[in-house]
């Protein structure tokens, strides 16, 4: 078997929001009396995230960038998303109230979906004897999310950017997870959905990588796989 260790990104690779992040935001904020169009909410949060990423050095832990840490990052993000979606200024008090409700919703299993190809692929890899781990840019809640969705038992290590203090594409996060696994880079394969983070970061660490393209983006990568159904054969070297 060419790869004894398989590393996984989480968001967009293993799990996603139920419907869209904008739809989850709209459901959460409806409880506070704010009616948001899910499509506009999705566009707004995507723009807000792009603005946040432009303000933070690539590879740095975004959740440590602001003096208030993780809480301030999400408060700034929620406030900017609401301003873009509503077209009006949002005061910090209301933004904090909205953030609390959004967080409550994302703590519920119903906010998330595990893609249907994920568990069969993980089961097949486990049966083949591969050791698996997570390497994900996420906040401190990721271990809880994986437990809640029943995915945590598959992974020998869970590398979370905020807990490591470094994000993909910095190869350091891959090196740390490999070290804890007792793995050499040549023995590992990383699977993710963002070329500039997952593919670039893994290869910088000497780890082979495969891109999963669930949306069928034209020209994204000739070697991309449409789902994880093909992954076990790649890991076995029989693809």
Residue, then its C-alpha position, 0 to 999 in steps of 0.5 A: x500500500x503506497x500510503x500508510x497514513x491519510x490526512x484529511x481537511x474537514x470543511x468541504x472535504x468531509x462535512x459542509x453546512x446543511x444547505x449553505x452557510x448562508x442558509x444556516x445564518x438565515x435560520x439562526x437570525x430568524x429567531x432574532x427577528x431578522x429576515x435574511x435571504x439565504x443567497x444574499x447571506x451566503x454572498x455576504x459571508x463569503x465577502x466578509x471572509x475574503x476581507x478577513x483573509x486579506x487582513x491576516x498574513x497567509x499561514x498565520x492563525x487567524x483566531x490569534x490575530x486580533x487582541x480578543x482572539x477567537x471571540x473577536x475574530x468571529x465577532x468582527x466576521x459576524x458584524x461585517x456579514x450582517x452589515x453586507x447582508x442588511x445594507x446597514x450599520x450594525x452595532x457591536x451589541x447586536x452583533x454579539x447577540x447574533x453571534x451567540x445565536x449563530x454559535x448555538x445553531x452551529x453546535x447542533x448536528x442539524x447545522x451540518x451534513x457529512x457528505x454521503x461518500x465519507x463514511x464508506x471511504x473512511x470505513x474502507x481505509x480503516x479496514x485496509x489498515x490506514x491510519x488517518x488524521x485531520x489537518x484543518x484550518x478551523x477554530x477550537x470547536x472542531x474536535x467537538x464538531x467531529x465528535x458530534x457528527x460521529x467522525x472523531x473515532x476514525x482519526x488517530x490525530x486531529x490537527x486544528x489550526x487554532x490549537x496548533x497556532x499555524x494554518x495551512x498552507x504553512x507546512x508546519x501544521x502537516x509536520x506536527x501531525x505527521x510527527x505525532x503519528x510517527x509518519x514520514x512525509x513519503x508515507x502520507x497522502x493528504x486530501x482536501x478541497x482548496x488547492x492553495x491551502x491543501x495541495x500547496x501546504x501538503x506538497x511543501x511538507x513533502x506529502x502527496x496530495x489529492x484534491x476533491x472537487x465536489x462542485x465540478x469547478x471547470x479547470x480546477x485540477x485534471x487530477x481532482x476526484x469528484x468524491x472520496x469514493x475513489x480514495x481507497x483505490x488511490x491509497x492502495x495504489x490500484x487506481 
